[in-house]
Amino acid sequence: MTAVSTGVATMLAAVLHGQGDLRLEEIPRPVAGPGEIVVRVHRCGVCGSDLRSYGRGPSARYMSPVILGHEFVGTVAEIGAGVDAIAVGDRVTAAPAIPCSACDACRRGEDNLCADLLDFGINIAGALAEYVLVPARSVATGAVVVVPAGVSDEAAILGEPIGCCLRGLRRGHVGPGSLTVVMGDGPIGLTHALLARQLGATRILATGISAARLETVARAGFETVDVSGGNAAALVRDALGGRAADTVVAANPDPRAIEIGLAVVRPGGTVVAFGGLAGDPTIAVDGNRVHYGEHTLVGSFNCTTAEFREAIDLAGTIDIGLFEPRTYPLSDVVAAFEAAANRTVMKAVVTMEPTA
Protein backbone atom coordinates (compact mmCIF):
# COMPACT_ATOMS: atom_id res chain seq x y z
CA MET A 1 0.00 0.00 0.00
CA THR A 2 1.42 3.37 -1.06
CA ALA A 3 1.52 6.10 1.60
CA VAL A 4 1.57 9.88 1.21
CA SER A 5 3.33 12.50 3.29
CA THR A 6 1.99 13.32 6.74
CA GLY A 7 -0.07 16.43 7.29
CA VAL A 8 -2.28 15.77 4.24
CA ALA A 9 -5.79 14.36 4.68
CA THR A 10 -5.73 10.93 3.04
CA MET A 11 -8.03 8.11 2.07
CA LEU A 12 -7.82 4.53 0.83
CA ALA A 13 -8.61 3.84 -2.82
CA ALA A 14 -8.51 0.91 -5.25
CA VAL A 15 -6.19 2.05 -8.03
CA LEU A 16 -5.80 0.13 -11.30
CA HIS A 17 -2.26 0.31 -12.69
CA GLY A 18 -2.55 -2.26 -15.45
CA GLN A 19 -3.88 -5.70 -16.34
CA GLY A 20 -4.68 -7.54 -13.11
CA ASP A 21 -2.81 -4.90 -11.12
CA LEU A 22 -5.35 -3.42 -8.70
CA ARG A 23 -3.75 -1.89 -5.63
CA LEU A 24 -5.15 -0.52 -2.41
CA GLU A 25 -3.35 2.79 -1.88
CA GLU A 26 -3.38 5.67 0.55
CA ILE A 27 -3.75 8.86 -1.47
CA PRO A 28 -4.77 12.48 -0.82
CA ARG A 29 -8.44 12.97 -0.05
CA PRO A 30 -10.21 15.13 -2.65
CA VAL A 31 -11.22 18.71 -1.83
CA ALA A 32 -14.30 20.36 -3.32
CA GLY A 33 -13.61 23.28 -5.62
CA PRO A 34 -16.20 25.72 -6.99
CA GLY A 35 -19.35 23.90 -8.04
CA GLU A 36 -18.01 20.51 -6.90
CA ILE A 37 -18.97 18.14 -4.10
CA VAL A 38 -17.08 15.44 -2.22
CA VAL A 39 -19.01 12.31 -1.27
CA ARG A 40 -18.06 9.91 1.50
CA VAL A 41 -18.74 6.62 -0.26
CA HIS A 42 -20.87 3.99 1.48
CA ARG A 43 -20.92 1.30 -1.18
CA CYS A 44 -19.72 0.78 -4.73
CA GLY A 45 -20.73 -2.06 -7.03
CA VAL A 46 -18.30 -3.94 -9.23
CA CYS A 47 -19.49 -3.51 -12.82
CA GLY A 48 -18.72 -5.53 -15.93
CA SER A 49 -16.72 -2.63 -17.37
CA ASP A 50 -14.61 -2.59 -14.19
CA LEU A 51 -13.97 -6.30 -14.68
CA ARG A 52 -12.98 -5.84 -18.33
CA SER A 53 -10.47 -3.16 -17.36
CA TYR A 54 -9.10 -5.33 -14.57
CA GLY A 55 -8.88 -8.46 -16.70
CA ARG A 56 -7.53 -6.95 -19.93
CA GLY A 57 -5.96 -3.73 -18.73
CA PRO A 58 -7.38 -0.23 -19.27
CA SER A 59 -8.16 0.80 -22.84
CA ALA A 60 -7.09 4.00 -24.54
CA ARG A 61 -10.08 5.83 -23.02
CA TYR A 62 -8.74 5.33 -19.52
CA MET A 63 -6.33 7.52 -17.67
CA SER A 64 -3.70 5.41 -15.98
CA PRO A 65 -3.44 4.78 -13.13
CA VAL A 66 -7.12 5.24 -12.29
CA ILE A 67 -9.43 4.67 -9.35
CA LEU A 68 -12.13 2.33 -10.64
CA GLY A 69 -15.81 2.26 -9.69
CA HIS A 70 -18.94 4.12 -10.77
CA GLU A 71 -21.95 2.38 -9.16
CA PHE A 72 -21.86 4.27 -5.89
CA VAL A 73 -23.89 5.81 -3.11
CA GLY A 74 -22.69 7.93 -0.22
CA THR A 75 -23.12 10.99 1.97
CA VAL A 76 -22.11 14.49 0.88
CA ALA A 77 -19.10 15.43 3.02
CA GLU A 78 -18.19 18.77 1.45
CA ILE A 79 -19.65 21.22 -1.05
CA GLY A 80 -17.82 23.83 -3.06
CA ALA A 81 -18.70 27.46 -3.58
CA GLY A 82 -21.86 27.98 -5.62
CA VAL A 83 -23.48 24.63 -4.83
CA ASP A 84 -26.99 25.19 -3.52
CA ALA A 85 -29.07 22.24 -4.75
CA ILE A 86 -27.06 19.72 -2.69
CA ALA A 87 -26.27 19.97 1.03
CA VAL A 88 -23.73 18.38 3.32
CA GLY A 89 -25.30 15.26 4.80
CA ASP A 90 -27.46 14.44 1.77
CA ARG A 91 -27.36 10.80 0.70
CA VAL A 92 -26.62 10.86 -3.01
CA THR A 93 -25.61 8.93 -6.07
CA ALA A 94 -24.53 10.24 -9.46
CA ALA A 95 -24.81 9.23 -13.09
CA PRO A 96 -21.44 7.70 -14.02
CA ALA A 97 -21.25 9.42 -17.42
CA ILE A 98 -21.28 13.20 -17.24
CA PRO A 99 -22.22 15.08 -20.45
CA CYS A 100 -20.91 18.44 -21.58
CA SER A 101 -24.37 19.89 -22.47
CA ALA A 102 -22.83 21.70 -25.44
CA CYS A 103 -22.06 19.18 -28.21
CA ASP A 104 -24.51 18.17 -30.96
CA ALA A 105 -25.53 14.96 -29.18
CA CYS A 106 -26.29 16.81 -25.94
CA ARG A 107 -28.33 19.40 -27.80
CA ARG A 108 -30.34 16.58 -29.40
CA GLY A 109 -31.13 15.20 -25.95
CA GLU A 110 -28.82 12.21 -26.49
CA ASP A 111 -26.39 13.14 -23.76
CA ASN A 112 -25.37 9.48 -23.36
CA LEU A 113 -23.61 9.97 -26.73
CA CYS A 114 -21.84 13.18 -25.65
CA ALA A 115 -18.64 13.80 -27.58
CA ASP A 116 -16.84 14.88 -24.40
CA LEU A 117 -18.09 12.55 -21.69
CA LEU A 118 -16.49 12.46 -18.28
CA ASP A 119 -16.74 8.97 -16.79
CA PHE A 120 -16.09 7.97 -13.21
CA GLY A 121 -13.43 5.29 -13.14
CA ILE A 122 -12.37 5.96 -16.72
CA ASN A 123 -11.14 9.49 -17.32
CA ILE A 124 -11.86 10.86 -13.85
CA ALA A 125 -11.30 9.21 -10.47
CA GLY A 126 -13.94 6.65 -9.57
CA ALA A 127 -15.69 5.64 -6.37
CA LEU A 128 -13.85 2.53 -5.20
CA ALA A 129 -12.45 4.77 -2.52
CA GLU A 130 -13.46 6.23 0.80
CA TYR A 131 -14.26 9.56 -0.91
CA VAL A 132 -15.05 10.58 -4.48
CA LEU A 133 -14.96 14.03 -6.05
CA VAL A 134 -18.05 14.81 -8.12
CA PRO A 135 -17.20 17.41 -10.81
CA ALA A 136 -19.05 20.70 -11.15
CA ARG A 137 -20.37 19.56 -14.52
CA SER A 138 -22.14 16.65 -12.83
CA VAL A 139 -23.77 18.91 -10.26
CA ALA A 140 -24.77 21.51 -12.86
CA THR A 141 -26.37 19.01 -15.26
CA GLY A 142 -28.51 17.35 -12.61
CA ALA A 143 -26.54 14.12 -12.68
CA VAL A 144 -26.32 14.08 -8.86
CA VAL A 145 -29.47 12.58 -7.34
CA VAL A 146 -30.53 12.77 -3.70
CA VAL A 147 -31.56 9.20 -2.93
CA PRO A 148 -35.16 8.92 -1.64
CA ALA A 149 -35.54 7.60 1.91
CA GLY A 150 -37.32 4.50 0.64
CA VAL A 151 -34.41 3.46 -1.58
CA SER A 152 -31.69 1.52 0.24
CA ASP A 153 -27.96 1.90 -0.38
CA GLU A 154 -28.01 -1.57 -1.94
CA ALA A 155 -30.69 -0.46 -4.39
CA ALA A 156 -29.16 2.94 -5.13
CA ILE A 157 -25.93 1.45 -6.50
CA LEU A 158 -28.02 -0.27 -9.17
CA GLY A 159 -29.14 3.07 -10.59
CA GLU A 160 -26.70 3.01 -13.48
CA PRO A 161 -27.34 -0.58 -14.61
CA ILE A 162 -31.09 -0.05 -14.28
CA GLY A 163 -30.91 3.15 -16.36
CA CYS A 164 -28.79 1.49 -19.03
CA CYS A 165 -31.01 -1.60 -19.22
CA LEU A 166 -34.14 0.53 -19.31
CA ARG A 167 -32.74 2.40 -22.30
CA GLY A 168 -31.86 -0.86 -24.06
CA LEU A 169 -35.30 -2.37 -23.56
CA ARG A 170 -37.02 0.76 -24.81
CA ARG A 171 -34.81 0.81 -27.88
CA GLY A 172 -35.87 -2.81 -28.36
CA HIS A 173 -39.57 -1.84 -28.12
CA VAL A 174 -40.25 -4.15 -25.18
CA GLY A 175 -43.77 -3.56 -23.91
CA PRO A 176 -47.06 -5.21 -23.02
CA GLY A 177 -47.32 -8.68 -24.54
CA SER A 178 -43.69 -8.87 -25.66
CA LEU A 179 -41.82 -12.15 -25.93
CA THR A 180 -38.32 -11.17 -24.87
CA VAL A 181 -35.12 -13.20 -24.91
CA VAL A 182 -32.26 -11.95 -22.74
CA MET A 183 -28.92 -13.47 -23.66
CA GLY A 184 -27.02 -13.19 -20.40
CA ASP A 185 -27.20 -14.73 -16.93
CA GLY A 186 -25.24 -12.12 -14.96
CA PRO A 187 -26.51 -9.10 -13.03
CA ILE A 188 -27.12 -7.17 -16.26
CA GLY A 189 -29.11 -10.03 -17.75
CA LEU A 190 -31.17 -10.30 -14.56
CA THR A 191 -31.76 -6.54 -14.55
CA HIS A 192 -33.03 -6.69 -18.15
CA ALA A 193 -35.39 -9.53 -17.26
CA LEU A 194 -36.79 -7.75 -14.20
CA LEU A 195 -37.34 -4.52 -16.10
CA ALA A 196 -38.86 -6.31 -19.10
CA ARG A 197 -41.41 -7.77 -16.70
CA GLN A 198 -42.17 -4.29 -15.36
CA LEU A 199 -42.60 -3.03 -18.93
CA GLY A 200 -45.26 -5.67 -19.54
CA ALA A 201 -43.43 -8.47 -21.35
CA THR A 202 -45.54 -11.59 -20.88
CA ARG A 203 -42.82 -14.13 -21.61
CA ILE A 204 -39.15 -13.68 -20.76
CA LEU A 205 -36.46 -16.24 -21.50
CA ALA A 206 -32.88 -15.84 -20.24
CA THR A 207 -29.91 -17.75 -21.60
CA GLY A 208 -26.52 -18.33 -20.03
CA ILE A 209 -23.59 -20.63 -19.44
CA SER A 210 -23.40 -20.67 -15.62
CA ALA A 211 -25.64 -23.20 -13.91
CA ALA A 212 -25.46 -21.30 -10.62
CA ARG A 213 -26.37 -17.98 -12.19
CA LEU A 214 -29.15 -19.50 -14.26
CA GLU A 215 -30.56 -20.97 -11.04
CA THR A 216 -30.54 -17.47 -9.52
CA VAL A 217 -32.38 -16.09 -12.57
CA ALA A 218 -34.89 -18.95 -12.38
CA ARG A 219 -35.58 -18.19 -8.71
CA ALA A 220 -36.52 -14.68 -9.83
CA GLY A 221 -39.33 -16.27 -11.86
CA PHE A 222 -37.89 -16.47 -15.37
CA GLU A 223 -37.49 -19.25 -17.92
CA THR A 224 -33.85 -20.16 -18.50
CA VAL A 225 -31.83 -22.05 -21.08
CA ASP A 226 -28.30 -23.33 -20.54
CA VAL A 227 -26.43 -22.74 -23.81
CA SER A 228 -23.02 -23.83 -22.58
CA GLY A 229 -23.20 -26.95 -24.75
CA GLY A 230 -23.25 -24.98 -27.98
CA ASN A 231 -25.80 -24.54 -30.80
CA ALA A 232 -27.44 -21.81 -28.78
CA ALA A 233 -29.83 -20.73 -31.54
CA ALA A 234 -31.35 -24.23 -31.75
CA LEU A 235 -31.62 -24.47 -27.96
CA VAL A 236 -33.43 -21.13 -27.80
CA ARG A 237 -35.79 -22.09 -30.63
CA ASP A 238 -36.62 -25.35 -28.86
CA ALA A 239 -37.27 -23.51 -25.60
CA LEU A 240 -39.56 -21.06 -27.38
CA GLY A 241 -41.61 -23.96 -28.75
CA GLY A 242 -41.62 -22.83 -32.35
CA ARG A 243 -42.25 -19.16 -31.64
CA ALA A 244 -39.81 -16.39 -32.42
CA ALA A 245 -38.86 -13.54 -30.10
CA ASP A 246 -40.20 -10.04 -30.48
CA THR A 247 -37.01 -8.68 -28.93
CA VAL A 248 -33.61 -10.22 -28.19
CA VAL A 249 -31.20 -8.41 -25.89
CA ALA A 250 -27.57 -9.44 -26.32
CA ALA A 251 -26.55 -8.78 -22.72
CA ASN A 252 -23.20 -10.54 -22.61
CA PRO A 253 -19.76 -9.75 -24.10
CA ASP A 254 -19.80 -12.57 -26.69
CA PRO A 255 -20.30 -11.21 -30.24
CA ARG A 256 -22.10 -14.44 -31.14
CA ALA A 257 -25.00 -13.35 -28.94
CA ILE A 258 -25.91 -10.75 -31.55
CA GLU A 259 -25.71 -13.33 -34.33
CA ILE A 260 -27.88 -15.75 -32.35
CA GLY A 261 -30.34 -12.96 -31.67
CA LEU A 262 -30.78 -12.31 -35.38
CA ALA A 263 -31.39 -16.03 -35.88
CA VAL A 264 -34.22 -16.32 -33.33
CA VAL A 265 -36.01 -12.97 -33.63
CA ARG A 266 -39.30 -12.79 -35.50
CA PRO A 267 -39.82 -10.89 -38.77
CA GLY A 268 -40.10 -7.24 -37.82
CA GLY A 269 -38.43 -7.91 -34.47
CA THR A 270 -35.48 -6.15 -32.85
CA VAL A 271 -32.08 -7.27 -31.58
CA VAL A 272 -30.41 -4.98 -29.05
CA ALA A 273 -26.61 -4.95 -28.99
CA PHE A 274 -26.06 -4.12 -25.33
CA GLY A 275 -22.65 -3.60 -23.76
CA GLY A 276 -19.08 -3.84 -24.95
CA LEU A 277 -17.78 -6.99 -26.62
CA ALA A 278 -14.75 -9.04 -25.69
CA GLY A 279 -12.06 -10.04 -28.16
CA ASP A 280 -12.79 -9.58 -31.85
CA PRO A 281 -16.10 -7.68 -32.00
CA THR A 282 -16.77 -8.59 -35.65
CA ILE A 283 -20.13 -10.25 -36.28
CA ALA A 284 -21.48 -12.18 -39.28
CA VAL A 285 -24.87 -10.95 -40.47
CA ASP A 286 -27.10 -12.59 -43.08
CA GLY A 287 -28.09 -9.53 -45.07
CA ASN A 288 -30.96 -11.30 -46.81
CA ARG A 289 -32.45 -12.40 -43.51
CA VAL A 290 -32.32 -8.81 -42.26
CA HIS A 291 -33.80 -7.55 -45.52
CA TYR A 292 -36.61 -10.05 -46.03
CA GLY A 293 -37.39 -10.29 -42.33
CA GLU A 294 -37.27 -6.53 -41.75
CA HIS A 295 -35.14 -7.15 -38.69
CA THR A 296 -33.83 -4.22 -36.71
CA LEU A 297 -30.41 -4.30 -35.05
CA VAL A 298 -29.88 -1.42 -32.63
CA GLY A 299 -27.08 -0.48 -30.31
CA SER A 300 -27.67 0.69 -26.77
CA PHE A 301 -24.99 2.55 -24.85
CA ASN A 302 -25.13 3.98 -21.36
CA CYS A 303 -28.17 6.02 -20.30
CA THR A 304 -29.13 9.65 -20.38
CA THR A 305 -29.13 11.76 -17.23
CA ALA A 306 -32.95 11.73 -17.32
CA GLU A 307 -32.99 7.92 -17.56
CA PHE A 308 -30.57 7.68 -14.64
CA ARG A 309 -32.83 9.83 -12.48
CA GLU A 310 -35.80 7.66 -13.46
CA ALA A 311 -33.79 4.57 -12.60
CA ILE A 312 -33.20 5.66 -9.01
CA ASP A 313 -36.95 5.69 -8.44
CA LEU A 314 -37.30 2.32 -10.16
CA ALA A 315 -34.56 0.89 -7.96
CA GLY A 316 -36.88 1.16 -4.99
CA THR A 317 -39.35 -1.22 -6.68
CA ILE A 318 -36.88 -4.05 -7.30
CA ASP A 319 -36.14 -6.83 -4.82
CA ILE A 320 -32.39 -6.39 -4.44
CA GLY A 321 -32.16 -9.75 -2.71
CA LEU A 322 -32.71 -11.39 -6.10
CA PHE A 323 -29.16 -10.32 -7.02
CA GLU A 324 -27.75 -12.18 -4.01
CA PRO A 325 -25.21 -9.37 -3.42
CA ARG A 326 -22.04 -10.27 -1.58
CA THR A 327 -20.21 -7.48 0.18
CA TYR A 328 -16.48 -7.07 0.63
CA PRO A 329 -14.60 -4.42 2.62
CA LEU A 330 -12.43 -2.06 0.60
CA SER A 331 -9.39 -3.79 2.10
CA ASP A 332 -10.51 -6.97 0.27
CA VAL A 333 -11.31 -5.30 -3.06
CA VAL A 334 -9.17 -7.69 -5.12
CA ALA A 335 -11.16 -10.63 -3.74
CA ALA A 336 -14.36 -8.87 -4.84
CA PHE A 337 -13.01 -8.52 -8.37
CA GLU A 338 -11.80 -12.11 -8.50
CA ALA A 339 -15.14 -13.45 -7.28
CA ALA A 340 -17.04 -11.42 -9.88
CA ALA A 341 -14.59 -12.34 -12.65
CA ASN A 342 -14.83 -16.04 -11.77
CA ARG A 343 -18.64 -15.80 -11.67
CA THR A 344 -18.82 -17.22 -8.14
CA VAL A 345 -21.07 -14.34 -7.08
CA MET A 346 -23.92 -12.66 -8.92
CA LYS A 347 -23.20 -9.14 -7.66
CA ALA A 348 -20.05 -8.08 -5.82
CA VAL A 349 -20.33 -4.92 -3.72
CA VAL A 350 -17.49 -3.12 -1.97
CA THR A 351 -18.23 -1.37 1.33
CA MET A 352 -15.98 1.41 2.56
CA GLU A 353 -14.32 1.13 5.94
CA PRO A 354 -14.99 3.91 8.47
CA THR A 355 -12.65 6.88 8.31
CA ALA A 356 -11.45 9.15 11.07
C-alpha positions in Angstrom: 0.0 0.0 0.0 1.4 3.4 -1.1 1.5 6.1 1.6 1.6 9.9 1.2 3.3 12.5 3.3 2.0 13.3 6.7 -0.1 16.4 7.3 -2.3 15.8 4.2 -5.8 14.4 4.7 -5.7 10.9 3.0 -8.0 8.1 2.1 -7.8 4.5 0.8 -8.6 3.8 -2.8 -8.5 0.9 -5.2 -6.2 2.0 -8.0 -5.8 0.1 -11.3 -2.3 0.3 -12.7 -2.6 -2.3 -15.5 -3.9 -5.7 -16.3 -4.7 -7.5 -13.1 -2.8 -4.9 -11.1 -5.4 -3.4 -8.7 -3.7 -1.9 -5.6 -5.1 -0.5 -2.4 -3.3 2.8 -1.9 -3.4 5.7 0.6 -3.7 8.9 -1.5 -4.8 12.5 -0.8 -8.4 13.0 -0.1 -10.2 15.1 -2.7 -11.2 18.7 -1.8 -14.3 20.4 -3.3 -13.6 23.3 -5.6 -16.2 25.7 -7.0 -19.4 23.9 -8.0 -18.0 20.5 -6.9 -19.0 18.1 -4.1 -17.1 15.4 -2.2 -19.0 12.3 -1.3 -18.1 9.9 1.5 -18.7 6.6 -0.3 -20.9 4.0 1.5 -20.9 1.3 -1.2 -19.7 0.8 -4.7 -20.7 -2.1 -7.0 -18.3 -3.9 -9.2 -19.5 -3.5 -12.8 -18.7 -5.5 -15.9 -16.7 -2.6 -17.4 -14.6 -2.6 -14.2 -14.0 -6.3 -14.7 -13.0 -5.8 -18.3 -10.5 -3.2 -17.4 -9.1 -5.3 -14.6 -8.9 -8.5 -16.7 -7.5 -6.9 -19.9 -6.0 -3.7 -18.7 -7.4 -0.2 -19.3 -8.2 0.8 -22.8 -7.1 4.0 -24.5 -10.1 5.8 -23.0 -8.7 5.3 -19.5 -6.3 7.5 -17.7 -3.7 5.4 -16.0 -3.4 4.8 -13.1 -7.1 5.2 -12.3 -9.4 4.7 -9.3 -12.1 2.3 -10.6 -15.8 2.3 -9.7 -18.9 4.1 -10.8 -21.9 2.4 -9.2 -21.9 4.3 -5.9 -23.9 5.8 -3.1 -22.7 7.9 -0.2 -23.1 11.0 2.0 -22.1 14.5 0.9 -19.1 15.4 3.0 -18.2 18.8 1.5 -19.7 21.2 -1.0 -17.8 23.8 -3.1 -18.7 27.5 -3.6 -21.9 28.0 -5.6 -23.5 24.6 -4.8 -27.0 25.2 -3.5 -29.1 22.2 -4.7 -27.1 19.7 -2.7 -26.3 20.0 1.0 -23.7 18.4 3.3 -25.3 15.3 4.8 -27.5 14.4 1.8 -27.4 10.8 0.7 -26.6 10.9 -3.0 -25.6 8.9 -6.1 -24.5 10.2 -9.5 -24.8 9.2 -13.1 -21.4 7.7 -14.0 -21.2 9.4 -17.4 -21.3 13.2 -17.2 -22.2 15.1 -20.5 -20.9 18.4 -21.6 -24.4 19.9 -22.5 -22.8 21.7 -25.4 -22.1 19.2 -28.2 -24.5 18.2 -31.0 -25.5 15.0 -29.2 -26.3 16.8 -25.9 -28.3 19.4 -27.8 -30.3 16.6 -29.4 -31.1 15.2 -25.9 -28.8 12.2 -26.5 -26.4 13.1 -23.8 -25.4 9.5 -23.4 -23.6 10.0 -26.7 -21.8 13.2 -25.6 -18.6 13.8 -27.6 -16.8 14.9 -24.4 -18.1 12.6 -21.7 -16.5 12.5 -18.3 -16.7 9.0 -16.8 -16.1 8.0 -13.2 -13.4 5.3 -13.1 -12.4 6.0 -16.7 -11.1 9.5 -17.3 -11.9 10.9 -13.8 -11.3 9.2 -10.5 -13.9 6.6 -9.6 -15.7 5.6 -6.4 -13.9 2.5 -5.2 -12.4 4.8 -2.5 -13.5 6.2 0.8 -14.3 9.6 -0.9 -15.0 10.6 -4.5 -15.0 14.0 -6.0 -18.1 14.8 -8.1 -17.2 17.4 -10.8 -19.1 20.7 -11.2 -20.4 19.6 -14.5 -22.1 16.7 -12.8 -23.8 18.9 -10.3 -24.8 21.5 -12.9 -26.4 19.0 -15.3 -28.5 17.4 -12.6 -26.5 14.1 -12.7 -26.3 14.1 -8.9 -29.5 12.6 -7.3 -30.5 12.8 -3.7 -31.6 9.2 -2.9 -35.2 8.9 -1.6 -35.5 7.6 1.9 -37.3 4.5 0.6 -34.4 3.5 -1.6 -31.7 1.5 0.2 -28.0 1.9 -0.4 -28.0 -1.6 -1.9 -30.7 -0.5 -4.4 -29.2 2.9 -5.1 -25.9 1.4 -6.5 -28.0 -0.3 -9.2 -29.1 3.1 -10.6 -26.7 3.0 -13.5 -27.3 -0.6 -14.6 -31.1 0.0 -14.3 -30.9 3.1 -16.4 -28.8 1.5 -19.0 -31.0 -1.6 -19.2 -34.1 0.5 -19.3 -32.7 2.4 -22.3 -31.9 -0.9 -24.1 -35.3 -2.4 -23.6 -37.0 0.8 -24.8 -34.8 0.8 -27.9 -35.9 -2.8 -28.4 -39.6 -1.8 -28.1 -40.3 -4.1 -25.2 -43.8 -3.6 -23.9 -47.1 -5.2 -23.0 -47.3 -8.7 -24.5 -43.7 -8.9 -25.7 -41.8 -12.1 -25.9 -38.3 -11.2 -24.9 -35.1 -13.2 -24.9 -32.3 -12.0 -22.7 -28.9 -13.5 -23.7 -27.0 -13.2 -20.4 -27.2 -14.7 -16.9 -25.2 -12.1 -15.0 -26.5 -9.1 -13.0 -27.1 -7.2 -16.3 -29.1 -10.0 -17.8 -31.2 -10.3 -14.6 -31.8 -6.5 -14.6 -33.0 -6.7 -18.2 -35.4 -9.5 -17.3 -36.8 -7.8 -14.2 -37.3 -4.5 -16.1 -38.9 -6.3 -19.1 -41.4 -7.8 -16.7 -42.2 -4.3 -15.4 -42.6 -3.0 -18.9 -45.3 -5.7 -19.5 -43.4 -8.5 -21.3 -45.5 -11.6 -20.9 -42.8 -14.1 -21.6 -39.2 -13.7 -20.8 -36.5 -16.2 -21.5 -32.9 -15.8 -20.2 -29.9 -17.8 -21.6 -26.5 -18.3 -20.0 -23.6 -20.6 -19.4 -23.4 -20.7 -15.6 -25.6 -23.2 -13.9 -25.5 -21.3 -10.6 -26.4 -18.0 -12.2 -29.2 -19.5 -14.3 -30.6 -21.0 -11.0 -30.5 -17.5 -9.5 -32.4 -16.1 -12.6 -34.9 -18.9 -12.4 -35.6 -18.2 -8.7 -36.5 -14.7 -9.8 -39.3 -16.3 -11.9 -37.9 -16.5 -15.4 -37.5 -19.2 -17.9 -33.9 -20.2 -18.5 -31.8 -22.0 -21.1 -28.3 -23.3 -20.5 -26.4 -22.7 -23.8 -23.0 -23.8 -22.6 -23.2 -26.9 -24.7 -23.3 -25.0 -28.0 -25.8 -24.5 -30.8 -27.4 -21.8 -28.8 -29.8 -20.7 -31.5 -31.4 -24.2 -31.8 -31.6 -24.5 -28.0 -33.4 -21.1 -27.8 -35.8 -22.1 -30.6 -36.6 -25.3 -28.9 -37.3 -23.5 -25.6 -39.6 -21.1 -27.4 -41.6 -24.0 -28.8 -41.6 -22.8 -32.3 -42.3 -19.2 -31.6 -39.8 -16.4 -32.4 -38.9 -13.5 -30.1 -40.2 -10.0 -30.5 -37.0 -8.7 -28.9 -33.6 -10.2 -28.2 -31.2 -8.4 -25.9 -27.6 -9.4 -26.3 -26.6 -8.8 -22.7 -23.2 -10.5 -22.6 -19.8 -9.8 -24.1 -19.8 -12.6 -26.7 -20.3 -11.2 -30.2 -22.1 -14.4 -31.1 -25.0 -13.3 -28.9 -25.9 -10.8 -31.6 -25.7 -13.3 -34.3 -27.9 -15.8 -32.4 -30.3 -13.0 -31.7 -30.8 -12.3 -35.4 -31.4 -16.0 -35.9 -34.2 -16.3 -33.3 -36.0 -13.0 -33.6 -39.3 -12.8 -35.5 -39.8 -10.9 -38.8 -40.1 -7.2 -37.8 -38.4 -7.9 -34.5 -35.5 -6.2 -32.9 -32.1 -7.3 -31.6 -30.4 -5.0 -29.1 -26.6 -4.9 -29.0 -26.1 -4.1 -25.3 -22.7 -3.6 -23.8 -19.1 -3.8 -25.0 -17.8 -7.0 -26.6 -14.8 -9.0 -25.7 -12.1 -10.0 -28.2 -12.8 -9.6 -31.9 -16.1 -7.7 -32.0 -16.8 -8.6 -35.7 -20.1 -10.3 -36.3 -21.5 -12.2 -39.3 -24.9 -11.0 -40.5 -27.1 -12.6 -43.1 -28.1 -9.5 -45.1 -31.0 -11.3 -46.8 -32.4 -12.4 -43.5 -32.3 -8.8 -42.3 -33.8 -7.6 -45.5 -36.6 -10.0 -46.0 -37.4 -10.3 -42.3 -37.3 -6.5 -41.8 -35.1 -7.1 -38.7 -33.8 -4.2 -36.7 -30.4 -4.3 -35.0 -29.9 -1.4 -32.6 -27.1 -0.5 -30.3 -27.7 0.7 -26.8 -25.0 2.6 -24.9 -25.1 4.0 -21.4 -28.2 6.0 -20.3 -29.1 9.7 -20.4 -29.1 11.8 -17.2 -32.9 11.7 -17.3 -33.0 7.9 -17.6 -30.6 7.7 -14.6 -32.8 9.8 -12.5 -35.8 7.7 -13.5 -33.8 4.6 -12.6 -33.2 5.7 -9.0 -37.0 5.7 -8.4 -37.3 2.3 -10.2 -34.6 0.9 -8.0 -36.9 1.2 -5.0 -39.3 -1.2 -6.7 -36.9 -4.1 -7.3 -36.1 -6.8 -4.8 -32.4 -6.4 -4.4 -32.2 -9.8 -2.7 -32.7 -11.4 -6.1 -29.2 -10.3 -7.0 -27.8 -12.2 -4.0 -25.2 -9.4 -3.4 -22.0 -10.3 -1.6 -20.2 -7.5 0.2 -16.5 -7.1 0.6 -14.6 -4.4 2.6 -12.4 -2.1 0.6 -9.4 -3.8 2.1 -10.5 -7.0 0.3 -11.3 -5.3 -3.1 -9.2 -7.7 -5.1 -11.2 -10.6 -3.7 -14.4 -8.9 -4.8 -13.0 -8.5 -8.4 -11.8 -12.1 -8.5 -15.1 -13.4 -7.3 -17.0 -11.4 -9.9 -14.6 -12.3 -12.6 -14.8 -16.0 -11.8 -18.6 -15.8 -11.7 -18.8 -17.2 -8.1 -21.1 -14.3 -7.1 -23.9 -12.7 -8.9 -23.2 -9.1 -7.7 -20.0 -8.1 -5.8 -20.3 -4.9 -3.7 -17.5 -3.1 -2.0 -18.2 -1.4 1.3 -16.0 1.4 2.6 -14.3 1.1 5.9 -15.0 3.9 8.5 -12.6 6.9 8.3 -11.5 9.1 11.1 
